[in-house]
Amino acid sequence: MSNWLSGLRRFGLLLVTGCAALIASSGFMHAQGFNITNVTTNSASKASFPNVVVDSQGNLDVVWIDNVKGLQFARSTSSANGTALGAPVTIMGPNGSVALPSFQPQMAVNPTGPNQIEITWAAPDPLLFTPTAPVYDVFASFSNDSGANFSIGPSLTGISGPVVLFDSPRVAFDSTGTANVVWGRTGVWISQATDGVHFGLPTSLLLPPPTPAPDTGGPRIAVSGSGHIFVAWTDEASKGAPQSFCTGAPATTTVGGNFWINETLPTQPPTPPNAANTRNLSNSPTDWASPNRQAVDIQRFPVGFFGCSYDNLKLYTDKPGNVHLLWSDDSPISDVLNSKTLGTNSSGFTTFSFPINIANRSAAAPDVGVDKNGSIYVVWSGDATPSSNAEGIFFSRSDDGGGTFTSCAPGQMQLCPASNIAPSGALASAFPHVAVDASGNVNVAWEQPTAAISNGSNLFNVFFARSTDKGVTFPTVAQVSASPSVLCFENDPAPAGNGALPTTPDMSTCGTVQIGVDANSTPDMVWVNQASGAAVADINFANTNFPTGSISPNSANLTASNTSANFTVTVNASGFSAPITFSCQNADTKTALPSWLTCDFTPPTLNPTQGNTDTLTIKRVGTPTSGMFISAPSAHNLPVFGSSMAWSTTLATLSLMTMLLLAMGRRRDLGRAILMRGFLIMTLTIVLAAGLVSCGGGTSKSTGGTGGTGGTGGGSTVTMHVAVQAQSGGSTTTLGTVTITAQ
């Protein structure tokens, strides 16, 4: 065989190998940048337990512990050029000393007055604390000047005495502006202060007698839109009892975990919380033991639902202000469950729906976010003892207020499998947190270990995922941290404390990554950064510098008499380095708008150095036709980085072409010119295939039905989703989606 033919064969092999490597690497995102700031630079101490709250004005409020400086607080400042944390403020005690030692600070910002901030934490009792029997005091501090100064009152536990805690105290402002702090493990207490500092008598024990002492990770608190104060907690005191739900006998159990809730109704003057208003949701005839349950629930749980959960209950409010419960069961099946506000009973107290399971595999550590339109977004990780298919970060969405959960496209309410947004092959992904901006863009952050958890030094990186279509796809999946940090976790802390090493950490001892969306709709993250072997641990703050934006409002109805609607397009100017031009496309088909719909922008080009808003006008210029059916992308294309099918087909074709050419090259009657022509055609095919895939992006496919509400002729009602895009510096970014209903 001639040397040139041998070289051609070797080149073909390298070419195919390169294509395969390219396809394999396409499973990760295109590089995005993150601006990372060390908030505690030059600290000679260890920082831990960051907590982030976004207030009603889009400020990020951050509190953390410094083992030398004490409690630290910082608030972000946002501008068209981005978001940055201000200088840390030390929260001082009444005698001018720093608040040390401290444990897991929690924070609330008054929703009606973002200058009012309440922070609560626990500290070991100086006289009674021992490592084997930890006893704590509970403290709180208050600022009414946006965090410039804080006041600390006496210990909140002075009345009931020091208490056993597993988790930190929690805090919430009620509708009167009163600060409410709850805590406990073998009891449940609440204390209130109208000024945020002086938590006087009485400190209420919310357990109704003669209830035995519970074993709870700690109560949670939330306030509904109508001013109802909810305190809820789970109880595993009967976890080891015979026929407990926790041992796997749900059809016959009457014991196991209990789900308690206390509700204080708004009155004038306000009524203090009372143990008489505490009930067990598990066997309540108006809640989970209700005869109005579905037949399948009655068959499996004849006397109610007795779950098995510890220290992972979350209370959250939906758009109307109703309170929901979200948690993951520990055993016998690790589920993610949601119970929504159902109505009220004869006494005016809120009732809750029977729990529905969101996860389709073993799960843990759920988190939740709600957008301005009321959609609910839930994320979670694989559980502490995952099977081979449980690793990852999973996502699901509800568009009907928590009645059903789906990860399908908007408008399609069938239940879809939860979507795994972690990179392929990710190990023991843990502690996800979610933040949703005004346009329904979903932002998720989590900790990703660099190797399987062991008894040695465990490291993690911070990962981030973003969806601009309400979670249908997550085209952005990226590592945020520039270098790995020490992974902090506690060995099986609850409740047995047997020291067993978890496969996935189930409790952080130094805090997990936090995420919030600032006033520019930009996701920002905070985490503990400690290099392997380093004695110093800092707090890192990161925000994205890729282009983001929002659309307001996000829906409109167009008719023959009302043919146009205006929308405000707001961009994060710091993410754009060149003038911005805008365009629209059909979000469902990824094609141009139909001929009966137009999209105009004023001004047509926006200079990000001069402004960050533009006006979009969508106009109905014709009659919707029967061709406008909506067909949503598949719910299984997460993350999407081009069409895998197209790449696979191209690779297979190129491989066949290569083998054919090389086989034919053995024939003496095949001239060099013919081989070179064939090689030229193959090379051209590669270029064209790469161009088509990179330009076209991921392909959409039908989910099995028509997927929308297409018309049947003139005057028919058509609903479609318009994606608003920004072009700047050679790149295109989808800022958000507008729902248009036309007839």
VMD Tcl script that draws the C-alpha trace (Angstrom):
set ca {
  {0.00 0.00 0.00}
  {1.37 3.46 -0.85}
  {2.49 5.87 1.86}
  {-0.18 8.44 0.94}
  {-2.95 5.84 1.34}
  {-1.56 4.75 4.72}
  {-1.47 8.36 5.80}
  {-5.06 8.83 4.62}
  {-6.15 5.83 6.66}
  {-4.40 7.14 9.77}
  {-5.91 10.56 9.26}
  {-9.37 9.04 8.90}
  {-8.92 7.18 12.17}
  {-7.88 10.35 13.93}
  {-10.80 12.18 12.38}
  {-13.33 9.64 13.64}
  {-11.71 9.64 17.09}
  {-11.86 13.41 17.18}
  {-15.55 13.38 16.25}
  {-16.25 10.92 19.05}
  {-14.40 13.07 21.55}
  {-16.29 16.12 20.37}
  {-19.61 14.38 20.82}
  {-18.64 13.12 24.27}
  {-17.61 16.59 25.35}
  {-20.90 18.05 24.10}
  {-22.52 16.68 27.25}
  {-21.14 19.71 29.11}
  {-22.08 23.31 28.60}
  {-20.43 25.98 26.55}
  {-18.12 27.87 28.89}
  {-19.79 30.56 30.93}
  {-18.05 32.96 33.25}
  {-18.56 33.72 36.93}
  {-17.26 36.68 38.88}
  {-15.97 35.25 42.20}
  {-15.15 37.46 45.19}
  {-13.65 36.32 48.48}
  {-15.84 38.12 51.02}
  {-13.54 37.31 53.95}
  {-10.15 37.97 52.33}
  {-7.18 38.12 54.72}
  {-9.20 36.45 57.47}
  {-7.08 34.32 59.80}
  {-10.12 32.38 60.91}
  {-12.71 29.93 59.67}
  {-15.98 31.16 58.21}
  {-19.01 28.88 58.03}
  {-22.80 28.54 57.82}
  {-23.70 31.18 55.20}
  {-27.39 31.98 54.89}
  {-28.90 34.07 52.08}
  {-32.27 35.86 51.97}
  {-33.42 38.01 49.04}
  {-35.66 40.85 50.18}
  {-38.58 42.49 48.38}
  {-36.27 45.00 46.66}
  {-33.94 42.36 45.23}
  {-31.13 42.87 47.74}
  {-29.15 39.82 48.80}
  {-28.79 39.69 52.58}
  {-26.04 37.33 53.75}
  {-25.13 36.25 57.28}
  {-22.36 33.85 58.31}
  {-20.22 32.79 61.24}
  {-16.57 33.74 61.73}
  {-14.94 31.86 64.60}
  {-12.85 34.93 65.51}
  {-14.89 37.93 64.36}
  {-18.28 36.49 65.31}
  {-21.53 36.90 63.37}
  {-21.03 38.75 60.07}
  {-23.68 40.40 57.89}
  {-23.48 41.91 54.41}
  {-26.08 43.29 52.00}
  {-25.62 43.47 48.24}
  {-25.73 46.55 46.08}
  {-27.04 46.19 42.53}
  {-26.60 48.43 39.51}
  {-26.61 48.14 35.74}
  {-23.00 47.02 36.08}
  {-23.74 44.08 38.34}
  {-24.12 43.07 41.98}
  {-21.55 43.13 44.77}
  {-21.67 42.43 48.49}
  {-21.04 45.37 50.77}
  {-18.47 45.41 53.54}
  {-19.24 42.91 56.33}
  {-20.81 44.24 59.54}
  {-20.00 42.54 62.84}
  {-23.06 41.86 65.01}
  {-22.01 42.95 68.49}
  {-23.39 41.88 71.83}
  {-24.87 44.28 74.42}
  {-21.49 44.71 76.13}
  {-19.63 45.40 72.89}
  {-18.36 41.84 72.54}
  {-18.75 39.76 69.40}
  {-21.44 37.06 69.31}
  {-19.32 33.97 69.98}
  {-19.57 31.09 69.79}
  {-22.46 30.81 67.34}
  {-24.18 28.07 65.37}
  {-26.14 28.09 62.07}
  {-27.55 31.64 61.87}
  {-30.94 32.04 60.22}
  {-32.42 35.28 58.92}
  {-35.68 36.96 57.93}
  {-36.32 40.32 56.28}
  {-39.62 42.08 56.92}
  {-41.49 41.81 53.57}
  {-43.23 45.14 54.17}
  {-40.06 46.91 55.33}
  {-36.79 45.56 53.91}
  {-34.81 47.81 56.26}
  {-35.87 45.50 59.14}
  {-33.74 42.36 59.52}
  {-33.96 39.66 62.21}
  {-31.17 37.11 62.73}
  {-31.37 34.19 65.15}
  {-28.80 31.58 66.14}
  {-27.85 29.12 68.87}
  {-24.80 29.09 71.10}
  {-23.58 26.35 73.45}
  {-24.69 26.94 77.01}
  {-21.51 27.84 78.93}
  {-22.46 25.81 82.01}
  {-24.36 22.79 80.68}
  {-22.91 22.02 77.25}
  {-21.03 18.74 76.75}
  {-20.15 16.99 73.48}
  {-22.31 13.98 74.37}
  {-25.26 16.04 75.64}
  {-25.21 19.35 73.73}
  {-27.34 22.05 75.33}
  {-27.81 25.46 73.72}
  {-29.11 28.94 74.34}
  {-31.09 30.77 71.63}
  {-30.37 34.38 70.69}
  {-31.73 36.95 68.24}
  {-30.57 40.30 66.87}
  {-32.47 43.04 65.06}
  {-31.63 45.85 62.64}
  {-33.98 48.59 61.49}
  {-31.42 50.38 59.31}
  {-30.84 47.80 56.54}
  {-28.11 46.00 58.47}
  {-25.85 48.92 59.32}
  {-26.36 48.24 63.05}
  {-27.79 45.35 65.06}
  {-29.17 45.11 68.59}
  {-28.98 41.89 70.64}
  {-31.28 41.13 73.55}
  {-30.98 38.50 76.28}
  {-31.20 34.79 75.58}
  {-34.64 33.67 74.40}
  {-34.31 30.44 76.38}
  {-34.10 32.15 79.73}
  {-37.65 31.13 80.61}
  {-37.63 27.49 79.59}
  {-33.94 27.08 80.29}
  {-31.25 25.82 77.91}
  {-32.55 23.33 75.35}
  {-31.39 20.37 73.31}
  {-31.09 21.34 69.65}
  {-30.20 19.45 66.53}
  {-30.88 22.23 64.04}
  {-30.86 25.99 64.33}
  {-33.77 28.17 65.49}
  {-35.91 29.67 62.72}
  {-37.43 33.12 62.34}
  {-40.23 34.89 60.44}
  {-41.96 38.27 60.51}
  {-45.75 38.12 60.77}
  {-48.23 40.54 59.21}
  {-47.95 42.95 62.17}
  {-44.16 43.21 61.85}
  {-43.58 41.09 64.96}
  {-40.53 38.81 64.90}
  {-41.32 35.14 65.67}
  {-38.53 32.70 66.62}
  {-39.11 28.93 66.97}
  {-36.76 26.21 68.18}
  {-36.62 22.81 69.84}
  {-35.88 19.11 69.51}
  {-37.46 17.40 72.51}
  {-39.92 20.26 72.73}
  {-41.21 23.04 70.46}
  {-41.05 26.64 71.63}
  {-41.97 30.00 70.10}
  {-41.20 33.49 71.32}
  {-42.27 36.84 69.85}
  {-40.92 40.40 69.97}
  {-42.66 43.43 68.53}
  {-39.36 45.32 68.49}
  {-37.24 42.36 67.36}
  {-35.10 42.49 70.50}
  {-37.09 41.99 73.70}
  {-38.57 38.52 73.53}
  {-40.56 38.63 76.78}
  {-43.14 36.37 78.40}
  {-44.57 34.01 77.50}
  {-42.33 31.59 75.67}
  {-44.87 29.03 74.47}
  {-44.47 25.28 74.44}
  {-46.53 24.25 71.41}
  {-46.86 20.55 72.23}
  {-50.43 19.73 73.26}
  {-50.55 17.70 76.51}
  {-50.28 14.80 77.10}
  {-48.16 14.39 73.95}
  {-44.88 12.62 74.75}
  {-41.65 14.42 74.04}
  {-40.88 14.34 70.31}
  {-37.61 13.73 68.55}
  {-37.55 16.38 65.86}
  {-34.79 18.01 63.88}
  {-36.38 21.35 64.64}
  {-39.62 23.24 63.93}
  {-40.14 25.43 60.87}
  {-42.19 28.63 60.64}
  {-44.04 30.46 57.84}
  {-46.67 33.19 57.62}
  {-49.45 32.99 55.02}
  {-50.61 35.88 52.91}
  {-53.67 36.23 55.15}
  {-51.52 36.54 58.27}
  {-51.82 33.00 59.68}
  {-48.69 31.95 61.60}
  {-47.76 28.29 60.96}
  {-45.25 26.29 63.00}
  {-44.69 22.73 61.75}
  {-42.37 19.89 62.70}
  {-41.84 16.20 62.08}
  {-41.51 13.66 64.88}
  {-39.71 10.32 64.72}
  {-40.25 9.39 68.37}
  {-42.01 6.15 67.29}
  {-39.54 5.29 64.54}
  {-38.52 2.01 66.19}
  {-41.98 0.94 67.37}
  {-43.49 -2.36 66.11}
  {-45.24 -2.00 62.75}
  {-43.97 1.53 62.39}
  {-44.34 3.14 58.97}
  {-40.57 3.64 59.10}
  {-40.04 -0.14 59.01}
  {-42.07 -0.54 55.80}
  {-45.65 -1.43 56.76}
  {-47.70 1.55 55.53}
  {-50.95 -0.41 55.07}
  {-51.24 -1.38 58.75}
  {-49.32 1.31 60.60}
  {-50.73 3.71 63.15}
  {-47.35 4.92 64.38}
  {-44.06 6.09 62.97}
  {-43.37 9.66 61.98}
  {-45.88 12.34 62.91}
  {-46.41 15.69 61.19}
  {-47.52 18.35 63.63}
  {-48.78 21.83 62.79}
  {-49.70 24.77 64.99}
  {-51.66 27.66 63.52}
  {-52.26 31.10 65.03}
  {-55.10 33.03 63.40}
  {-54.81 36.81 62.99}
  {-56.86 38.68 65.57}
  {-57.10 42.18 66.99}
  {-55.42 42.44 69.38}
  {-53.06 39.64 68.30}
  {-53.52 36.31 70.08}
  {-50.31 34.56 71.27}
  {-49.62 31.08 69.86}
  {-51.33 28.35 71.87}
  {-50.71 24.61 72.15}
  {-54.47 24.06 71.87}
  {-54.14 24.94 68.18}
  {-51.64 22.13 67.50}
  {-52.83 19.02 65.66}
  {-51.31 15.92 64.11}
  {-51.78 16.00 60.33}
  {-51.09 12.26 60.17}
  {-54.35 11.20 61.81}
  {-56.44 14.36 61.52}
  {-59.93 13.60 60.07}
  {-59.79 16.88 58.12}
  {-56.27 16.34 56.78}
  {-54.41 13.13 55.93}
  {-56.92 10.74 57.53}
  {-59.79 12.42 55.72}
  {-62.38 10.07 54.15}
  {-62.28 12.35 51.10}
  {-58.89 10.94 50.06}
  {-58.48 9.07 46.82}
  {-59.34 5.38 46.94}
  {-55.73 4.35 46.31}
  {-54.56 6.42 49.29}
  {-57.22 4.95 51.56}
  {-56.22 1.46 50.49}
  {-52.52 1.98 51.15}
  {-52.84 4.34 54.16}
  {-56.19 3.46 55.79}
  {-55.63 5.53 58.96}
  {-53.60 8.36 57.48}
  {-50.04 9.03 56.41}
  {-47.32 8.44 59.02}
  {-44.12 9.37 57.27}
  {-40.58 9.04 58.52}
  {-38.75 12.35 58.17}
  {-36.11 14.20 60.18}
  {-34.85 17.76 59.82}
  {-35.76 18.38 56.19}
  {-39.26 19.88 56.35}
  {-39.72 23.12 54.43}
  {-42.68 25.50 54.64}
  {-43.25 27.81 51.68}
  {-45.97 30.07 50.32}
  {-47.40 30.11 46.82}
  {-48.50 33.15 44.81}
  {-51.88 33.57 46.58}
  {-50.06 33.29 49.91}
  {-51.12 29.75 50.82}
  {-48.67 27.66 52.87}
  {-47.36 24.31 51.55}
  {-45.26 21.58 53.19}
  {-42.34 19.99 51.35}
  {-40.08 17.25 52.73}
  {-38.32 14.00 51.95}
  {-38.99 10.77 53.82}
  {-35.98 8.94 55.21}
  {-37.44 5.41 55.21}
  {-38.67 2.95 54.18}
  {-38.70 4.75 50.80}
  {-36.87 8.03 50.28}
  {-39.54 10.13 48.57}
  {-40.03 13.86 48.01}
  {-43.53 14.79 49.13}
  {-45.68 17.90 48.96}
  {-48.86 18.80 50.85}
  {-50.73 21.94 49.81}
  {-53.32 24.14 51.46}
  {-56.67 22.49 50.78}
  {-59.17 24.77 52.52}
  {-60.37 25.47 56.06}
  {-62.20 23.42 58.66}
  {-65.23 24.48 60.67}
  {-63.05 26.41 63.11}
  {-61.33 28.41 60.37}
  {-58.03 26.53 60.58}
  {-56.23 25.53 57.38}
  {-56.47 21.95 56.12}
  {-53.80 20.23 54.06}
  {-54.02 17.85 51.11}
  {-52.85 14.25 51.24}
  {-49.12 14.14 50.35}
  {-48.18 13.48 46.74}
  {-44.80 12.02 45.76}
  {-42.81 14.08 43.26}
  {-39.72 11.87 42.94}
  {-39.56 8.64 40.95}
  {-36.41 7.34 42.64}
  {-34.68 7.58 46.04}
  {-34.34 11.24 46.95}
  {-33.26 13.68 49.66}
  {-32.67 17.37 50.52}
  {-35.50 19.10 48.59}
  {-35.63 22.85 47.98}
  {-38.34 24.97 46.39}
  {-38.90 28.28 44.61}
  {-42.06 30.06 43.37}
  {-42.21 32.52 40.46}
  {-44.44 35.57 40.19}
  {-47.01 33.64 38.13}
  {-47.42 30.97 40.80}
  {-45.45 28.11 39.23}
  {-43.65 26.00 41.85}
  {-40.15 24.63 41.17}
  {-38.71 21.80 43.28}
  {-35.16 20.42 43.20}
  {-33.63 17.56 45.19}
  {-30.68 15.19 45.20}
  {-30.25 11.44 45.32}
  {-30.70 10.08 48.83}
  {-28.07 9.10 51.38}
  {-27.84 5.50 50.15}
  {-28.44 5.87 46.43}
  {-28.71 3.13 43.89}
  {-26.91 3.44 40.57}
  {-29.78 5.42 39.05}
  {-30.34 7.77 42.00}
  {-27.26 9.97 41.70}
  {-27.92 13.46 40.43}
  {-29.86 16.68 40.92}
  {-33.52 16.37 39.98}
  {-36.14 18.92 39.02}
  {-39.91 19.12 38.72}
  {-42.47 21.91 38.32}
  {-46.12 22.52 39.23}
  {-48.25 24.98 37.29}
  {-51.49 24.36 39.23}
  {-50.49 25.43 42.72}
  {-49.05 22.11 43.83}
  {-51.88 19.85 42.67}
  {-49.66 18.05 40.14}
  {-45.98 18.27 39.34}
  {-44.53 18.10 35.88}
  {-41.33 18.81 34.03}
  {-43.10 19.23 30.71}
  {-43.53 22.33 28.62}
  {-45.90 25.12 29.72}
  {-49.53 24.25 29.09}
  {-49.00 20.47 29.18}
  {-50.04 19.12 32.53}
  {-49.36 15.40 32.22}
  {-47.02 14.03 34.86}
  {-43.51 13.69 33.46}
  {-40.49 11.94 34.94}
  {-38.27 14.17 37.04}
  {-35.34 15.54 35.07}
  {-31.72 15.00 36.12}
  {-29.78 18.21 35.52}
  {-26.41 17.14 36.97}
  {-23.58 16.35 34.54}
  {-23.45 12.75 33.35}
  {-21.52 10.54 35.77}
  {-21.67 13.07 38.61}
  {-20.94 11.57 42.03}
  {-23.17 12.04 45.08}
  {-24.56 15.44 44.05}
  {-25.90 17.10 47.19}
  {-27.59 20.11 48.78}
  {-29.32 21.71 45.76}
  {-30.89 25.15 46.11}
  {-33.15 26.86 43.57}
  {-33.93 30.50 42.80}
  {-36.43 31.68 40.17}
  {-36.41 35.16 38.64}
  {-39.30 37.31 37.49}
  {-39.38 35.69 34.03}
  {-39.51 32.13 35.30}
  {-35.84 31.47 34.61}
  {-34.76 28.62 36.90}
  {-31.35 28.77 38.59}
  {-29.99 25.82 40.58}
  {-26.75 25.51 42.58}
  {-25.39 22.43 44.35}
  {-22.24 20.81 45.74}
  {-20.54 18.17 43.60}
  {-17.90 15.95 45.29}
  {-14.76 15.35 43.29}
  {-14.73 11.65 44.25}
  {-16.73 9.09 46.17}
  {-17.18 10.05 49.83}
  {-14.55 8.39 52.04}
  {-13.06 8.64 55.50}
  {-10.25 10.73 54.06}
  {-10.23 14.28 52.76}
  {-13.38 14.93 50.72}
  {-13.53 17.84 48.28}
  {-16.38 19.44 46.34}
  {-16.96 21.98 43.58}
  {-19.94 24.29 43.26}
  {-22.07 23.61 40.19}
  {-24.75 25.75 38.59}
  {-27.55 25.09 36.09}
  {-29.90 27.55 34.42}
  {-33.09 27.15 32.39}
  {-34.77 29.94 30.43}
  {-37.87 27.88 29.54}
  {-39.22 27.09 33.04}
  {-37.16 23.95 33.36}
  {-38.00 22.24 30.08}
  {-34.29 22.32 29.22}
  {-31.15 23.28 31.12}
  {-28.69 24.33 28.39}
  {-26.42 25.99 30.97}
  {-24.66 23.54 33.32}
  {-21.33 24.78 34.66}
  {-18.78 24.45 37.40}
  {-18.68 27.72 39.35}
  {-15.81 27.28 41.79}
  {-12.30 27.78 40.43}
  {-10.87 25.12 42.76}
  {-12.38 22.48 45.07}
  {-13.08 23.03 48.75}
  {-13.21 20.75 51.76}
  {-16.57 18.99 51.99}
  {-17.94 19.28 55.51}
  {-20.38 16.70 56.72}
  {-21.40 15.02 59.92}
  {-21.38 11.26 60.35}
  {-24.99 10.08 60.57}
  {-26.06 12.81 63.01}
  {-29.74 11.94 63.27}
  {-31.16 10.56 65.28}
  {-29.11 7.50 66.24}
  {-25.75 9.20 65.90}
  {-23.95 5.91 65.29}
  {-21.10 7.49 63.36}
  {-21.80 5.62 60.12}
  {-20.35 7.24 57.02}
  {-23.09 8.34 54.61}
  {-22.71 7.75 50.88}
  {-24.11 11.21 50.27}
  {-23.65 13.74 53.10}
  {-27.00 14.26 54.81}
  {-26.00 17.16 57.02}
  {-23.43 19.86 56.54}
  {-21.39 21.00 59.53}
  {-20.15 24.19 57.89}
  {-22.99 25.16 55.56}
  {-23.91 24.53 51.94}
  {-23.97 26.63 48.80}
  {-26.73 29.25 48.79}
  {-28.28 30.97 45.76}
  {-30.49 34.01 45.22}
  {-31.64 36.18 42.32}
  {-30.80 39.86 42.69}
  {-32.52 43.01 41.47}
  {-30.99 42.50 38.00}
  {-32.48 38.97 37.76}
  {-28.91 37.70 38.02}
  {-28.29 34.53 40.05}
  {-25.71 34.95 42.83}
  {-24.12 32.20 44.94}
  {-22.40 32.02 48.31}
  {-20.46 29.06 49.76}
  {-17.68 28.08 52.17}
  {-14.29 27.96 50.46}
  {-11.55 26.00 52.22}
  {-8.68 24.51 50.27}
  {-7.54 21.01 51.17}
  {-5.17 21.17 54.13}
  {-5.81 24.88 54.76}
  {-6.54 26.19 58.25}
  {-8.50 29.15 56.89}
  {-12.02 28.95 55.48}
  {-13.54 31.91 53.63}
  {-16.92 32.84 52.18}
  {-16.96 33.11 48.39}
  {-19.53 35.21 46.54}
  {-20.13 34.59 42.83}
  {-22.42 36.10 40.27}
  {-22.82 35.25 36.64}
  {-21.58 37.49 33.87}
  {-23.49 35.83 31.06}
  {-26.35 37.90 29.64}
  {-29.65 37.74 31.49}
  {-32.88 39.67 31.45}
  {-36.61 39.63 32.10}
  {-39.91 40.41 30.35}
  {-42.87 42.10 32.02}
  {-45.70 41.28 31.79}
  {-45.24 37.76 30.44}
  {-48.63 37.21 28.79}
  {-51.25 39.04 26.71}
  {-54.53 38.44 24.84}
  {-54.80 39.77 21.28}
  {-58.11 40.13 19.47}
  {-59.40 41.80 16.31}
  {-60.28 44.89 18.36}
  {-57.24 44.79 20.65}
  {-54.45 43.92 18.26}
  {-51.26 44.83 20.16}
  {-49.62 44.64 23.56}
  {-46.52 46.29 24.99}
  {-43.90 44.63 27.21}
  {-40.90 45.97 29.10}
  {-37.65 44.15 28.33}
  {-35.04 44.55 31.07}
  {-31.49 43.33 30.52}
  {-28.61 42.81 32.91}
  {-26.36 45.36 31.23}
  {-23.19 43.97 32.82}
  {-23.61 40.78 30.82}
  {-23.49 42.56 27.44}
  {-20.27 43.97 26.02}
  {-21.73 45.44 22.81}
  {-24.94 47.10 21.59}
  {-27.97 44.81 21.80}
  {-30.49 44.05 19.09}
  {-33.63 42.09 19.84}
  {-35.75 39.55 18.01}
  {-38.57 37.07 18.59}
  {-39.18 33.46 17.62}
  {-41.70 30.73 18.27}
  {-40.45 29.25 21.57}
  {-42.16 25.91 20.96}
  {-40.93 25.19 17.43}
  {-37.74 27.31 17.51}
  {-38.80 28.86 14.19}
  {-39.87 32.31 13.00}
  {-43.14 33.84 14.16}
  {-46.21 33.12 12.00}
  {-47.20 35.67 9.39}
  {-50.13 36.92 11.47}
  {-47.89 38.05 14.34}
  {-45.20 40.76 14.40}
  {-42.61 41.77 16.95}
  {-41.08 45.29 17.18}
  {-38.66 46.91 19.62}
  {-38.24 50.56 20.62}
  {-35.45 51.50 20.34}
  {-34.38 48.85 17.81}
  {-30.84 48.81 19.28}
  {-30.02 49.25 22.96}
  {-26.66 50.51 24.18}
  {-26.05 48.75 27.53}
  {-23.78 51.58 28.71}
  {-26.70 54.02 28.44}
  {-29.72 52.00 29.56}
  {-31.07 48.57 30.39}
  {-34.73 48.64 29.28}
  {-36.45 48.38 25.91}
  {-40.10 48.28 24.82}
  {-41.42 45.26 22.93}
  {-44.64 45.53 20.94}
  {-46.31 42.32 19.77}
  {-49.05 42.90 17.20}
  {-51.70 40.68 15.68}
  {-51.67 41.60 11.97}
  {-53.82 38.79 10.62}
  {-56.11 35.93 11.57}
  {-54.61 32.92 13.38}
  {-54.71 29.85 11.15}
  {-55.04 26.12 11.71}
  {-51.34 25.60 11.13}
  {-50.42 27.06 14.50}
  {-50.27 24.03 16.76}
  {-47.90 24.03 19.68}
  {-45.51 21.11 19.90}
  {-43.31 21.14 22.98}
  {-39.80 19.79 23.27}
  {-39.28 16.46 24.97}
  {-39.05 16.44 28.76}
  {-36.08 14.10 28.51}
  {-33.63 16.41 26.74}
  {-31.87 17.75 29.84}
  {-29.31 19.14 29.41}
  {-29.63 19.99 25.71}
  {-26.50 20.71 23.68}
  {-27.55 19.97 20.11}
  {-29.20 16.88 18.74}
  {-27.59 13.65 19.93}
  {-29.45 11.81 17.21}
  {-28.02 14.09 14.55}
  {-24.50 13.63 15.88}
  {-24.90 9.87 16.16}
  {-26.24 9.60 12.62}
  {-23.45 11.80 11.29}
  {-20.80 9.81 13.09}
  {-22.21 6.50 11.86}
  {-22.35 7.80 8.28}
  {-18.81 9.14 8.42}
  {-17.53 5.88 9.88}
  {-19.14 3.92 7.06}
  {-17.76 6.31 4.46}
  {-14.28 6.02 5.98}
  {-14.35 2.24 6.02}
  {-15.69 2.14 2.45}
  {-12.98 4.44 1.14}
  {-10.20 2.56 2.89}
  {-11.51 -0.79 1.73}
  {-11.80 0.46 -1.82}
  {-8.29 1.83 -1.55}
  {-6.97 -1.71 -1.62}
  {-8.23 -2.12 -5.17}
  {-5.59 -1.45 -7.78}
  {-8.06 0.01 -10.25}
  {-9.04 2.85 -7.96}
  {-7.13 5.93 -8.87}
  {-5.67 8.41 -6.48}
  {-7.97 11.17 -7.80}
  {-11.13 9.19 -6.98}
  {-9.94 8.60 -3.43}
  {-9.14 12.25 -2.98}
  {-12.60 13.25 -4.26}
  {-14.17 10.86 -1.78}
  {-12.10 12.23 1.04}
  {-13.10 15.76 0.00}
  {-16.79 14.83 0.11}
  {-16.39 13.27 3.55}
  {-14.65 16.39 4.88}
  {-17.39 18.62 3.44}
  {-20.01 16.43 5.11}
  {-18.29 16.88 8.48}
  {-18.26 20.66 8.09}
  {-21.89 20.83 7.02}
  {-23.04 18.53 9.82}
  {-21.19 20.51 12.44}
  {-22.59 23.75 11.05}
  {-26.16 22.48 10.99}
  {-26.04 21.18 14.54}
  {-24.28 24.21 16.00}
  {-26.58 26.65 14.22}
  {-29.78 24.72 14.75}
  {-29.21 23.72 18.39}
  {-31.28 20.99 19.99}
  {-34.22 19.66 18.10}
  {-37.71 19.54 19.54}
  {-39.96 16.56 19.33}
  {-43.58 15.90 20.09}
  {-44.53 14.43 23.45}
  {-47.17 12.22 21.91}
  {-50.08 14.58 21.27}
  {-50.86 17.80 19.48}
  {-49.35 19.61 22.45}
  {-51.45 22.74 22.14}
  {-54.67 24.46 21.24}
  {-54.46 25.03 17.52}
  {-57.30 26.67 15.65}
  {-59.46 25.20 12.96}
  {-59.82 28.28 10.83}
  {-60.49 31.99 11.01}
  {-61.43 33.27 14.47}
  {-60.04 30.26 16.31}
  {-58.17 30.74 19.58}
  {-54.46 30.07 19.35}
  {-51.98 30.07 22.23}
  {-48.28 30.28 21.51}
  {-45.09 31.16 23.35}
  {-42.86 33.92 21.99}
  {-39.18 33.74 22.97}
  {-37.52 37.15 23.27}
  {-33.88 37.04 22.24}
  {-30.97 39.46 22.52}
  {-28.08 39.52 20.05}
  {-24.84 41.16 21.17}
  {-21.21 40.65 20.25}
  {-21.94 37.71 17.96}
  {-23.95 35.68 20.53}
  {-27.68 35.20 21.06}
  {-29.38 34.88 24.47}
  {-33.00 34.06 25.25}
  {-34.17 36.59 27.85}
  {-37.59 35.10 28.52}
  {-40.87 33.89 27.08}
  {-44.18 35.67 26.52}
  {-47.44 33.73 26.25}
  {-49.74 35.14 23.53}
  {-53.38 34.11 23.23}
  {-54.94 35.32 19.97}
  {-58.29 34.87 18.27}
}
mol new
graphics top color blue
foreach p $ca { graphics top sphere $p radius 0.5 }
foreach p [lrange $ca 0 end-1] q [lrange $ca 1 end] { graphics top cylinder $p $q radius 0.2 }
display resetview
